[in-house]
Amino acid sequence: MGDQVAFVTVGGIKYPRISVYWKDIIGDASSVDVRVSKQLMCPVICTEGYLFDCFTESGEKYVRTFATWSYYEPEDEASFGDRNCFPVSVLTRESKRDLKIAVAWMEANEEERKD
């Protein structure tokens, strides 16, 4: 995430674009030797989208994202799709840094975020 923050406006509210890199759980039910067992590693997955919000529950931090949206003007109603909720603990170091930048942008531009 650079100096310029890209965003989308949905229902008059600006949401920053973010790439979230996170470590996924992987499993394998087959029986293998020690050498092959040691090769099993968590893959890093990339999710592209927009930062919806961050929150804390039971002492753990989470981030919610979305990638698709619609807005129905007559009802002044936004809908969000392709949504994810990640525990911040699974994010890579770089994504945690980028998330802090995006959250700081949201907080600093709270009034500007609303058109």
GUTOR-351210 format. One record per atom (N, C-alpha, C): residue number from 1; residue in one letter; chain; atom name; x, y, z. Coordinates in nm, 2 decimals, always signed. Atoms other than C-alpha are relative to their C-alpha. Example, Ala and Ser with C-alpha at 12.3 -4.5 7.8 and 13.67 -1.06 7.14 Angstrom:
2
<1,A,A,N,<+0.09,-0.12,+0.00>>
<1,A,A,CA,<+1.23,-0.45,+0.78>>
<1,A,A,C,<+0.09,+0.12,+0.00>>
<2,S,A,N,<-0.09,-0.11,+0.00>>
<2,S,A,CA,<+1.37,-0.11,+0.71>>
<2,S,A,C,<-0.08,+0.11,+0.08>>
// end
This chain:
115
<1,M,A,N,<+0.09,-0.12,+0.00>>
<1,M,A,CA,<+0.00,+0.00,+0.00>>
<1,M,A,C,<+0.09,+0.12,+0.00>>
<2,G,A,N,<-0.09,-0.12,+0.01>>
<2,G,A,CA,<+0.17,+0.32,-0.11>>
<2,G,A,C,<-0.06,+0.12,+0.06>>
<3,D,A,N,<+0.04,-0.13,-0.06>>
<3,D,A,CA,<+0.13,+0.69,-0.02>>
<3,D,A,C,<-0.15,+0.03,-0.05>>
<4,Q,A,N,<+0.14,-0.02,+0.05>>
<4,Q,A,CA,<-0.19,+0.71,-0.24>>
<4,Q,A,C,<-0.08,-0.12,+0.04>>
<5,V,A,N,<+0.09,+0.11,-0.04>>
<5,V,A,CA,<-0.48,+0.51,-0.11>>
<5,V,A,C,<-0.11,+0.00,-0.11>>
<6,A,A,N,<+0.11,+0.02,+0.09>>
<6,A,A,CA,<-0.71,+0.37,-0.38>>
<6,A,A,C,<-0.13,-0.04,+0.08>>
<7,F,A,N,<+0.12,+0.04,-0.07>>
<7,F,A,CA,<-1.07,+0.33,-0.28>>
<7,F,A,C,<-0.12,+0.00,-0.09>>
<8,V,A,N,<+0.12,+0.01,+0.08>>
<8,V,A,CA,<-1.42,+0.26,-0.40>>
<8,V,A,C,<-0.11,+0.07,+0.09>>
<9,T,A,N,<+0.11,-0.07,-0.07>>
<9,T,A,CA,<-1.73,+0.47,-0.30>>
<9,T,A,C,<-0.13,-0.09,-0.02>>
<10,V,A,N,<+0.13,+0.08,+0.00>>
<10,V,A,CA,<-2.04,+0.26,-0.21>>
<10,V,A,C,<-0.10,+0.06,+0.09>>
<11,G,A,N,<+0.10,-0.06,-0.08>>
<11,G,A,CA,<-2.35,+0.43,-0.09>>
<11,G,A,C,<+0.05,+0.13,+0.07>>
<12,G,A,N,<-0.06,-0.12,-0.05>>
<12,G,A,CA,<-2.15,+0.75,-0.03>>
<12,G,A,C,<+0.11,-0.02,+0.10>>
<13,I,A,N,<-0.10,+0.03,-0.10>>
<13,I,A,CA,<-1.89,+0.58,+0.19>>
<13,I,A,C,<+0.12,-0.05,-0.08>>
<14,K,A,N,<-0.13,+0.05,+0.07>>
<14,K,A,CA,<-1.52,+0.53,+0.07>>
<14,K,A,C,<+0.06,-0.11,+0.08>>
<15,Y,A,N,<-0.07,+0.12,-0.06>>
<15,Y,A,CA,<-1.36,+0.19,+0.14>>
<15,Y,A,C,<+0.13,-0.01,-0.07>>
<16,P,A,N,<-0.14,+0.02,+0.06>>
<16,P,A,CA,<-0.98,+0.15,+0.08>>
<16,P,A,C,<+0.02,-0.13,-0.06>>
<17,R,A,N,<-0.04,+0.12,+0.06>>
<17,R,A,CA,<-0.85,-0.11,-0.15>>
<17,R,A,C,<+0.11,-0.06,+0.07>>
<18,I,A,N,<-0.11,+0.07,-0.07>>
<18,I,A,CA,<-0.63,-0.37,+0.01>>
<18,I,A,C,<+0.02,-0.14,-0.05>>
<19,S,A,N,<-0.04,+0.14,+0.03>>
<19,S,A,CA,<-0.44,-0.69,-0.07>>
<19,S,A,C,<+0.03,-0.06,+0.13>>
<20,V,A,N,<-0.02,+0.07,-0.13>>
<20,V,A,CA,<-0.45,-0.93,+0.22>>
<20,V,A,C,<+0.07,-0.13,-0.03>>
<21,Y,A,N,<-0.08,+0.12,+0.02>>
<21,Y,A,CA,<-0.18,-1.20,+0.22>>
<21,Y,A,C,<-0.01,-0.07,+0.14>>
<22,W,A,N,<+0.02,+0.07,-0.13>>
<22,W,A,CA,<-0.26,-1.47,+0.48>>
<22,W,A,C,<+0.04,-0.15,-0.02>>
<23,K,A,N,<-0.05,+0.14,+0.00>>
<23,K,A,CA,<-0.14,-1.82,+0.58>>
<23,K,A,C,<-0.12,-0.09,+0.02>>
<24,D,A,N,<+0.11,+0.09,+0.00>>
<24,D,A,CA,<-0.39,-2.09,+0.51>>
<24,D,A,C,<+0.04,-0.13,+0.06>>
<25,I,A,N,<-0.02,+0.13,-0.06>>
<25,I,A,CA,<-0.43,-2.42,+0.69>>
<25,I,A,C,<+0.00,-0.10,-0.12>>
<26,I,A,N,<-0.01,+0.10,+0.10>>
<26,I,A,CA,<-0.34,-2.72,+0.47>>
<26,I,A,C,<+0.00,-0.14,+0.07>>
<27,G,A,N,<+0.01,+0.13,-0.06>>
<27,G,A,CA,<-0.41,-3.09,+0.53>>
<27,G,A,C,<+0.03,-0.11,-0.11>>
<28,D,A,N,<-0.03,+0.11,+0.09>>
<28,D,A,CA,<-0.31,-3.42,+0.38>>
<28,D,A,C,<-0.03,-0.13,+0.08>>
<29,A,A,N,<+0.04,+0.12,-0.08>>
<29,A,A,CA,<-0.48,-3.75,+0.49>>
<29,A,A,C,<+0.09,-0.13,-0.04>>
<30,S,A,N,<-0.07,+0.12,+0.05>>
<30,S,A,CA,<-0.23,-3.98,+0.31>>
<30,S,A,C,<+0.12,-0.03,+0.10>>
<31,S,A,N,<-0.12,+0.04,-0.09>>
<31,S,A,CA,<+0.05,-4.17,+0.50>>
<31,S,A,C,<+0.12,+0.02,-0.08>>
<32,V,A,N,<-0.12,-0.03,+0.07>>
<32,V,A,CA,<+0.39,-4.05,+0.40>>
<32,V,A,C,<+0.12,-0.01,+0.10>>
<33,D,A,N,<-0.12,+0.01,-0.09>>
<33,D,A,CA,<+0.75,-4.08,+0.54>>
<33,D,A,C,<+0.03,+0.14,+0.06>>
<34,V,A,N,<-0.04,-0.12,-0.07>>
<34,V,A,CA,<+0.92,-3.82,+0.76>>
<34,V,A,C,<+0.04,+0.11,-0.09>>
<35,R,A,N,<-0.05,-0.10,+0.10>>
<35,R,A,CA,<+1.09,-3.64,+0.47>>
<35,R,A,C,<-0.11,+0.07,-0.07>>
<36,V,A,N,<+0.11,-0.06,+0.06>>
<36,V,A,CA,<+0.77,-3.58,+0.29>>
<36,V,A,C,<-0.09,+0.08,+0.10>>
<37,S,A,N,<+0.08,-0.07,-0.10>>
<37,S,A,CA,<+0.59,-3.49,+0.61>>
<37,S,A,C,<+0.05,+0.14,+0.03>>
<38,K,A,N,<-0.06,-0.13,-0.03>>
<38,K,A,CA,<+0.84,-3.21,+0.67>>
<38,K,A,C,<-0.02,+0.10,-0.11>>
<39,Q,A,N,<+0.02,-0.09,+0.11>>
<39,Q,A,CA,<+0.76,-3.06,+0.33>>
<39,Q,A,C,<-0.14,+0.06,+0.00>>
<40,L,A,N,<+0.13,-0.06,-0.01>>
<40,L,A,CA,<+0.40,-2.98,+0.43>>
<40,L,A,C,<+0.01,+0.13,+0.07>>
<41,M,A,N,<-0.01,-0.14,-0.05>>
<41,M,A,CA,<+0.38,-2.60,+0.47>>
<41,M,A,C,<-0.13,+0.07,-0.03>>
<42,C,A,N,<+0.12,-0.08,+0.02>>
<42,C,A,CA,<+0.10,-2.35,+0.50>>
<42,C,A,C,<+0.03,+0.09,-0.12>>
<43,P,A,N,<-0.01,-0.09,+0.11>>
<43,P,A,CA,<+0.05,-2.17,+0.17>>
<43,P,A,C,<-0.04,+0.14,+0.03>>
<44,V,A,N,<+0.04,-0.14,-0.01>>
<44,V,A,CA,<+0.03,-1.79,+0.15>>
<44,V,A,C,<-0.10,+0.03,-0.11>>
<45,I,A,N,<+0.11,-0.03,+0.09>>
<45,I,A,CA,<-0.30,-1.69,-0.01>>
<45,I,A,C,<-0.02,+0.15,-0.01>>
<46,C,A,N,<+0.03,-0.15,+0.02>>
<46,C,A,CA,<-0.38,-1.34,-0.15>>
<46,C,A,C,<-0.15,+0.02,-0.03>>
<47,T,A,N,<+0.14,-0.04,+0.02>>
<47,T,A,CA,<-0.72,-1.19,-0.12>>
<47,T,A,C,<+0.00,+0.15,-0.04>>
<48,E,A,N,<+0.00,-0.14,+0.05>>
<48,E,A,CA,<-0.78,-0.87,-0.32>>
<48,E,A,C,<-0.14,+0.05,+0.03>>
<49,G,A,N,<+0.14,-0.06,-0.02>>
<49,G,A,CA,<-1.07,-0.64,-0.22>>
<49,G,A,C,<+0.01,+0.13,+0.07>>
<50,Y,A,N,<+0.01,-0.13,-0.07>>
<50,Y,A,CA,<-1.17,-0.35,+0.00>>
<50,Y,A,C,<-0.02,-0.03,+0.14>>
<51,L,A,N,<+0.01,+0.01,-0.14>>
<51,L,A,CA,<-1.15,-0.30,+0.37>>
<51,L,A,C,<-0.14,+0.05,+0.05>>
<52,F,A,N,<+0.13,-0.03,-0.06>>
<52,F,A,CA,<-1.49,-0.31,+0.53>>
<52,F,A,C,<+0.01,+0.06,+0.14>>
<53,D,A,N,<-0.03,-0.05,-0.14>>
<53,D,A,CA,<-1.38,-0.28,+0.89>>
<53,D,A,C,<+0.09,-0.09,+0.07>>
<54,C,A,N,<-0.08,+0.08,-0.09>>
<54,C,A,CA,<-1.17,-0.42,+1.17>>
<54,C,A,C,<-0.08,+0.00,+0.14>>
<55,F,A,N,<+0.07,+0.00,-0.13>>
<55,F,A,CA,<-1.30,-0.53,+1.51>>
<55,F,A,C,<+0.08,-0.10,+0.09>>
<56,T,A,N,<-0.06,+0.09,-0.09>>
<56,T,A,CA,<-1.19,-0.71,+1.82>>
<56,T,A,C,<-0.12,-0.08,+0.07>>
<57,E,A,N,<+0.09,+0.08,-0.07>>
<57,E,A,CA,<-1.38,-1.00,+1.97>>
<57,E,A,C,<+0.07,-0.10,+0.09>>
<58,S,A,N,<-0.07,+0.09,-0.09>>
<58,S,A,CA,<-1.27,-1.20,+2.28>>
<58,S,A,C,<+0.15,+0.02,+0.00>>
<59,G,A,N,<-0.14,-0.03,+0.00>>
<59,G,A,CA,<-0.94,-1.02,+2.27>>
<59,G,A,C,<+0.08,-0.03,-0.13>>
<60,E,A,N,<-0.07,+0.02,+0.13>>
<60,E,A,CA,<-0.86,-1.12,+1.91>>
<60,E,A,C,<-0.05,+0.10,-0.10>>
<61,K,A,N,<+0.03,-0.09,+0.11>>
<61,K,A,CA,<-0.84,-0.88,+1.62>>
<61,K,A,C,<-0.04,-0.07,-0.13>>
<62,Y,A,N,<+0.05,+0.05,+0.13>>
<62,Y,A,CA,<-1.03,-0.94,+1.29>>
<62,Y,A,C,<-0.01,+0.11,-0.10>>
<63,V,A,N,<+0.02,-0.09,+0.11>>
<63,V,A,CA,<-1.05,-0.78,+0.95>>
<63,V,A,C,<-0.10,-0.05,-0.09>>
<64,R,A,N,<+0.11,+0.04,+0.09>>
<64,R,A,CA,<-1.35,-0.79,+0.72>>
<64,R,A,C,<+0.03,+0.07,-0.13>>
<65,T,A,N,<-0.02,-0.05,+0.14>>
<65,T,A,CA,<-1.31,-0.74,+0.34>>
<65,T,A,C,<-0.12,-0.04,-0.09>>
<66,F,A,N,<+0.10,+0.03,+0.10>>
<66,F,A,CA,<-1.54,-0.74,+0.04>>
<66,F,A,C,<+0.06,+0.03,-0.14>>
<67,A,A,N,<-0.06,-0.03,+0.14>>
<67,A,A,CA,<-1.47,-0.75,-0.34>>
<67,A,A,C,<-0.11,+0.04,-0.09>>
<68,T,A,N,<+0.10,-0.04,+0.09>>
<68,T,A,CA,<-1.81,-0.70,-0.50>>
<68,T,A,C,<-0.11,+0.08,+0.09>>
<69,W,A,N,<+0.10,-0.08,-0.07>>
<69,W,A,CA,<-2.10,-0.46,-0.41>>
<69,W,A,C,<-0.10,+0.04,-0.10>>
<70,S,A,N,<+0.10,-0.07,+0.08>>
<70,S,A,CA,<-2.42,-0.31,-0.54>>
<70,S,A,C,<-0.06,+0.11,+0.09>>
<71,Y,A,N,<+0.07,-0.11,-0.07>>
<71,Y,A,CA,<-2.61,+0.00,-0.45>>
<71,Y,A,C,<-0.13,+0.03,-0.06>>
<72,Y,A,N,<+0.13,-0.02,+0.05>>
<72,Y,A,CA,<-2.98,+0.05,-0.49>>
<72,Y,A,C,<-0.04,+0.14,+0.05>>
<73,E,A,N,<+0.02,-0.14,-0.04>>
<73,E,A,CA,<-3.03,+0.43,-0.49>>
<73,E,A,C,<-0.14,+0.03,+0.05>>
<74,P,A,N,<+0.13,-0.04,-0.06>>
<74,P,A,CA,<-3.41,+0.45,-0.44>>
<74,P,A,C,<-0.01,-0.04,+0.15>>
<75,E,A,N,<+0.01,+0.04,-0.14>>
<75,E,A,CA,<-3.37,+0.26,-0.11>>
<75,E,A,C,<+0.12,+0.05,+0.08>>
<76,D,A,N,<-0.12,-0.04,-0.06>>
<76,D,A,CA,<-3.03,+0.41,-0.03>>
<76,D,A,C,<+0.06,-0.12,+0.08>>
<77,E,A,N,<-0.05,+0.13,-0.06>>
<77,E,A,CA,<-2.91,+0.05,+0.04>>
<77,E,A,C,<+0.11,-0.06,-0.07>>
<78,A,A,N,<-0.12,+0.07,+0.06>>
<78,A,A,CA,<-2.57,-0.10,-0.02>>
<78,A,A,C,<+0.00,-0.15,+0.04>>
<79,S,A,N,<-0.02,+0.14,-0.03>>
<79,S,A,CA,<-2.50,-0.47,-0.04>>
<79,S,A,C,<+0.14,-0.04,-0.04>>
<80,F,A,N,<-0.14,+0.04,+0.02>>
<80,F,A,CA,<-2.16,-0.64,-0.02>>
<80,F,A,C,<+0.01,-0.15,-0.02>>
<81,G,A,N,<-0.01,+0.14,+0.03>>
<81,G,A,CA,<-2.05,-0.97,-0.17>>
<81,G,A,C,<+0.15,-0.04,+0.00>>
<82,D,A,N,<-0.13,+0.06,+0.00>>
<82,D,A,CA,<-1.74,-1.19,-0.19>>
<82,D,A,C,<+0.07,+0.05,+0.13>>
<83,R,A,N,<-0.04,-0.05,-0.13>>
<83,R,A,CA,<-1.69,-1.12,+0.18>>
<83,R,A,C,<+0.09,-0.10,+0.07>>
<84,N,A,N,<-0.08,+0.08,-0.08>>
<84,N,A,CA,<-1.42,-1.25,+0.41>>
<84,N,A,C,<+0.02,+0.06,+0.14>>
<85,C,A,N,<-0.03,-0.04,-0.13>>
<85,C,A,CA,<-1.34,-1.23,+0.78>>
<85,C,A,C,<+0.13,-0.08,+0.04>>
<86,F,A,N,<-0.12,+0.06,-0.03>>
<86,F,A,CA,<-0.98,-1.30,+0.88>>
<86,F,A,C,<+0.04,+0.04,+0.14>>
<87,P,A,N,<-0.07,-0.04,-0.12>>
<87,P,A,CA,<-0.81,-1.32,+1.22>>
<87,P,A,C,<+0.13,+0.07,-0.04>>
<88,V,A,N,<-0.12,-0.07,+0.04>>
<88,V,A,CA,<-0.53,-1.07,+1.20>>
<88,V,A,C,<+0.12,-0.08,+0.02>>
<89,S,A,N,<-0.12,+0.08,-0.04>>
<89,S,A,CA,<-0.30,-1.33,+1.35>>
<89,S,A,C,<+0.05,-0.09,-0.12>>
<90,V,A,N,<-0.05,+0.09,+0.12>>
<90,V,A,CA,<-0.29,-1.53,+1.01>>
<90,V,A,C,<+0.05,+0.09,-0.11>>
<91,L,A,N,<-0.05,-0.09,+0.10>>
<91,L,A,CA,<-0.19,-1.22,+0.81>>
<91,L,A,C,<+0.15,+0.00,+0.00>>
<92,T,A,N,<-0.15,-0.01,+0.00>>
<92,T,A,CA,<+0.17,-1.19,+0.69>>
<92,T,A,C,<+0.04,+0.14,+0.06>>
<93,R,A,N,<-0.05,-0.12,-0.06>>
<93,R,A,CA,<+0.39,-0.92,+0.84>>
<93,R,A,C,<-0.03,+0.12,-0.09>>
<94,E,A,N,<+0.03,-0.11,+0.09>>
<94,E,A,CA,<+0.35,-0.70,+0.53>>
<94,E,A,C,<-0.15,+0.04,+0.00>>
<95,S,A,N,<+0.15,-0.03,+0.00>>
<95,S,A,CA,<-0.03,-0.73,+0.53>>
<95,S,A,C,<-0.04,+0.06,+0.13>>
<96,K,A,N,<+0.03,-0.07,-0.12>>
<96,K,A,CA,<-0.04,-0.64,+0.89>>
<96,K,A,C,<+0.04,+0.15,+0.00>>
<97,R,A,N,<-0.04,-0.14,+0.01>>
<97,R,A,CA,<+0.15,-0.32,+0.81>>
<97,R,A,C,<-0.09,+0.07,-0.09>>
<98,D,A,N,<+0.09,-0.06,+0.09>>
<98,D,A,CA,<-0.07,-0.25,+0.51>>
<98,D,A,C,<-0.14,+0.02,+0.06>>
<99,L,A,N,<+0.13,-0.01,-0.07>>
<99,L,A,CA,<-0.38,-0.31,+0.72>>
<99,L,A,C,<+0.00,+0.12,+0.10>>
<100,K,A,N,<-0.02,-0.12,-0.09>>
<100,K,A,CA,<-0.25,-0.05,+0.98>>
<100,K,A,C,<-0.01,+0.13,-0.08>>
<101,I,A,N,<+0.01,-0.12,+0.08>>
<101,I,A,CA,<-0.21,+0.20,+0.70>>
<101,I,A,C,<-0.14,+0.03,-0.05>>
<102,A,A,N,<+0.14,-0.02,+0.05>>
<102,A,A,CA,<-0.56,+0.14,+0.56>>
<102,A,A,C,<-0.09,+0.04,+0.11>>
<103,V,A,N,<+0.08,-0.04,-0.12>>
<103,V,A,CA,<-0.72,+0.16,+0.91>>
<103,V,A,C,<+0.03,+0.14,+0.04>>
<104,A,A,N,<-0.03,-0.14,-0.03>>
<104,A,A,CA,<-0.53,+0.48,+0.98>>
<104,A,A,C,<-0.06,+0.10,-0.10>>
<105,W,A,N,<+0.06,-0.08,+0.10>>
<105,W,A,CA,<-0.65,+0.62,+0.65>>
<105,W,A,C,<-0.15,+0.02,+0.03>>
<106,M,A,N,<+0.14,-0.01,-0.03>>
<106,M,A,CA,<-1.01,+0.53,+0.74>>
<106,M,A,C,<-0.03,+0.09,+0.12>>
<107,E,A,N,<+0.02,-0.08,-0.12>>
<107,E,A,CA,<-0.98,+0.69,+1.08>>
<107,E,A,C,<+0.03,+0.15,-0.03>>
<108,A,A,N,<-0.04,-0.13,+0.03>>
<108,A,A,CA,<-0.81,+1.00,+0.95>>
<108,A,A,C,<-0.10,+0.07,-0.09>>
<109,N,A,N,<+0.09,-0.06,+0.10>>
<109,N,A,CA,<-1.06,+1.05,+0.67>>
<109,N,A,C,<-0.15,-0.04,+0.03>>
<110,E,A,N,<+0.14,+0.04,-0.04>>
<110,E,A,CA,<-1.38,+0.95,+0.87>>
<110,E,A,C,<-0.10,+0.09,-0.06>>
<111,E,A,N,<+0.10,-0.09,+0.06>>
<111,E,A,CA,<-1.57,+1.26,+0.76>>
<111,E,A,C,<+0.01,+0.01,-0.15>>
<112,E,A,N,<-0.01,-0.01,+0.14>>
<112,E,A,CA,<-1.43,+1.27,+0.41>>
<112,E,A,C,<-0.05,-0.13,-0.07>>
<113,R,A,N,<+0.05,+0.13,+0.06>>
<113,R,A,CA,<-1.52,+0.90,+0.36>>
<113,R,A,C,<-0.14,+0.00,-0.04>>
<114,K,A,N,<+0.14,-0.01,+0.03>>
<114,K,A,CA,<-1.88,+1.00,+0.36>>
<114,K,A,C,<-0.02,+0.12,-0.10>>
<115,D,A,N,<+0.02,-0.11,+0.11>>
<115,D,A,CA,<-1.96,+1.19,+0.03>>
<115,D,A,C,<-0.12,+0.08,+0.04>>
// end
